[in-house]
């Protein structure tokens, strides 16, 4: 059985989050959780929270051996961009793009992937 969790509008750049999304893709859920737990960045905390939510969704669906499930989907899409401006010299302004991201984490059992 497949389960997934999504965090939409995460206030972090997708480029920073993709490093850790690529790190856990294809690994077992408990191994991916351990990898993220020892990383010190905010990106790892956000992806860890989404992974925990996916594991919780699997437990809610009463799936056996949740920790042996494999992370088959781990992707980060860009969300809407908050556009701000910073005042500069002589009355001009520079744009500031505050990026957001959508984090998707999906789990599947080993026999579904085979």
KAMOVEN-V916905 format. One record per backbone hydrogen bond with DSSP energy under -0.5 kcal/mol. NH is the residue of the N-H (numbers start at 1). CO is the residue of the C=O. E is the energy in kcal/mol with one decimal. If there is no record, write none. Layout:
((NH | CO | E) (NH | CO | E))
//
This chain:
((3 | 107 | -2.2) (5 | 105 | -2.4) (7 | 103 | -2.5) (8 | 6 | -0.6) (10 | 101 | -2.9) (12 | 10 | -2.3) (16 | 13 | -0.6) (17 | 13 | -1.4) (18 | 14 | -2.1) (19 | 15 | -0.6) (20 | 17 | -0.7) (21 | 17 | -1.7) (22 | 18 | -2.3) (23 | 19 | -0.9) (24 | 20 | -1.3) (25 | 21 | -0.9) (26 | 71 | -3.0) (27 | 24 | -1.8) (29 | 69 | -2.8) (30 | 67 | -1.5) (32 | 28 | -2.6) (33 | 29 | -2.1) (34 | 30 | -1.9) (35 | 31 | -2.2) (36 | 32 | -2.2) (37 | 33 | -1.9) (38 | 34 | -1.1) (39 | 36 | -1.1) (45 | 41 | -1.3) (46 | 42 | -2.0) (47 | 43 | -2.2) (48 | 44 | -2.4) (49 | 45 | -2.0) (50 | 46 | -1.7) (51 | 47 | -2.3) (52 | 48 | -2.5) (53 | 49 | -1.8) (54 | 50 | -2.1) (55 | 51 | -2.2) (56 | 52 | -2.4) (57 | 53 | -2.2) (58 | 54 | -1.8) (59 | 55 | -2.1) (60 | 56 | -2.1) (61 | 57 | -1.6) (62 | 59 | -1.4) (63 | 58 | -1.8) (68 | 65 | -0.9) (69 | 66 | -1.6) (70 | 108 | -3.1) (71 | 27 | -3.1) (72 | 70 | -1.2) (72 | 106 | -1.1) (73 | 106 | -1.7) (75 | 104 | -2.2) (77 | 102 | -2.7) (79 | 100 | -2.6) (82 | 80 | -0.5) (82 | 98 | -2.8) (83 | 81 | -0.6) (84 | 82 | -0.6) (84 | 96 | -3.0) (86 | 94 | -3.0) (88 | 92 | -2.8) (91 | 88 | -0.8) (92 | 89 | -1.3) (94 | 86 | -2.5) (96 | 84 | -3.4) (98 | 82 | -3.1) (98 | 96 | -0.7) (99 | 97 | -0.9) (101 | 10 | -1.8) (102 | 77 | -3.0) (103 | 7 | -3.0) (104 | 75 | -2.9) (105 | 5 | -2.5) (106 | 73 | -3.4) (107 | 3 | -3.2) (108 | 70 | -2.2) (112 | 109 | -0.5) (113 | 109 | -1.1) (114 | 110 | -1.2))
//
